[in-house]
């Protein structure tokens, strides 16, 4: 169960870009992470305005559906 304070992966794949770091202010709809799945790149976008608390993934990581990508400061 993901809360409003985390952004989780909508599908399994490999991280090909991480566009934010802890402390960054982000807005709803901003691309935070790029995920490649089945040879297609997927922009994983913020679901809210906020500040990034932590980034849980690195480029090259194989991730599962529902895995936490970033967390937001409350």
GULUMVEX-723186 format. One record per residue: z, x, y of N, C-alpha, C in turn. Coordinates in steps of 0.2 Angstrom, whole numbers, padded with zeros to 4 digits, always signed. Atoms other than C-alpha are relative to their C-alpha. Layout:
<atoms>
ZXYZXYZXY;...
</atoms>
This chain:
<atoms>
+0000+0004-0006+0000+0000+0000+0000+0004+0006;+0001-0004-0006-0006+0008+0016+0004-0003+0006;-0003+0003-0006+0004+0005+0032-0004+0002+0006;+0004-0001-0007-0002+0005+0050+0000+0008+0002;-0001-0007-0002+0004+0023+0051-0004+0005-0004;+0004-0004+0004-0008+0030+0038-0007-0002+0000;+0007+0001+0002-0027+0031+0036-0001+0002-0007;+0001-0001+0007-0032+0030+0018-0007+0000-0001;+0008-0001+0001-0049+0034+0010-0002-0007-0003;+0002+0007+0002-0059+0018+0007-0004+0001-0007;+0003-0001+0006-0068+0027-0008+0001+0007-0002;-0001-0007+0002-0067+0043-0018-0006+0004+0002;+0005-0004-0002-0077+0058-0013+0002+0007+0002;-0002-0006-0002-0077+0075-0006+0000+0001+0008;+0000-0001-0007-0071+0080+0012-0005+0005+0002;+0005-0005-0003-0085+0088+0022+0001+0002+0007;-0002-0002-0007-0078+0088+0039+0007-0004+0002;-0006+0002-0003-0061+0086+0047+0000+0001+0008;+0002+0000-0007-0063+0081+0066+0006+0000+0004;-0006+0000-0004-0045+0080+0071+0005+0004-0002;-0006-0004+0002-0029+0090+0071+0006-0004+0002;-0006+0003-0002-0011+0085+0073+0001+0001+0007;-0001+0000-0007-0007+0080+0091-0006-0003+0004;+0006+0003-0004-0024+0074+0095+0001-0008+0001;+0000+0007-0001-0025+0057+0103-0007-0003-0002;+0007+0003+0002-0038+0046+0095+0000-0008+0002;+0001+0007-0001-0045+0029+0098-0003-0004-0005;+0002+0004+0005-0049+0014+0087-0008+0001+0000;+0008-0001+0001-0067+0017+0079-0002+0007+0001;+0001-0007+0000-0066+0036+0082-0001+0003-0007;+0001-0003+0007-0073+0046+0067+0006+0006+0000;-0006-0005+0001-0058+0057+0060-0002+0005-0005;+0002-0004+0006-0065+0063+0044-0007-0002-0003;+0006+0002+0004-0082+0064+0035+0001+0001-0007;-0001+0000+0007-0082+0060+0017-0007-0001-0003;+0006+0001+0004-0097+0063+0005+0001-0003-0006;+0000+0003+0006-0099+0051-0009-0007-0002-0002;+0007+0002+0003-0114+0049-0020-0006+0003+0005;+0005-0003-0004-0124+0061-0009-0001-0003+0007;+0001+0003-0007-0121+0050+0007+0007+0002+0004;-0005-0002-0004-0110+0055+0021+0003-0006+0003;-0003+0006-0002-0097+0042+0026+0005+0002+0006;-0004-0001-0005-0089+0042+0043+0007-0004-0001;-0007+0003+0001-0070+0038+0041+0003-0001+0007;-0002+0001-0007-0065+0030+0057+0007-0002+0001;-0007+0002-0002-0048+0027+0065+0000-0008+0000;-0001+0007-0001-0042+0009+0063+0005-0002+0006;-0004+0002-0005-0031+0010+0078+0000+0006+0005;-0001-0005-0005-0027+0019+0094+0007+0004-0002;-0006-0004+0002-0014+0033+0092+0000+0007+0001;+0000-0007+0000-0009+0051+0090+0001+0002-0007;+0000-0003+0007-0012+0061+0074+0007+0004-0001;-0006-0003+0002+0004+0066+0066-0001+0006-0005;+0002-0005+0005-0003+0075+0051-0007-0001-0003;+0006+0000+0004-0019+0079+0042+0001+0002-0007;-0002-0002+0006-0017+0078+0024-0006+0003-0005;+0005-0002+0004-0034+0084+0018-0004+0006+0004;+0004-0006-0002-0045+0100+0020-0007-0001-0002;+0007+0000+0002-0064+0102+0019+0000+0003-0007;+0001-0002+0007-0069+0103+0001+0005-0003-0005;-0004+0004+0004-0055+0092-0005-0003-0005-0004;+0002+0006+0004-0059+0080-0019+0005-0005+0001;-0006+0005-0001-0050+0064-0015-0002-0006-0003;+0001+0006+0004-0047+0048-0023+0000-0006+0005;-0001+0006-0004-0048+0030-0017+0007-0001+0002;-0007+0002-0002-0033+0025-0007+0004+0006+0002;-0004-0006-0002-0027+0043-0004+0000+0001+0007;-0002-0001-0007-0019+0047+0013-0005+0006+0003;+0004-0005-0004-0031+0056+0025+0004+0003+0006;-0004-0002-0006-0021+0057+0041+0006-0005+0001;-0005+0004-0002-0005+0050+0047+0001+0000+0008;-0001+0001-0008-0001+0043+0065+0007+0001+0001;-0007+0000-0002+0014+0046+0075+0002-0007+0002;-0002+0007-0001+0024+0030+0077+0002+0000+0008;
</atoms>
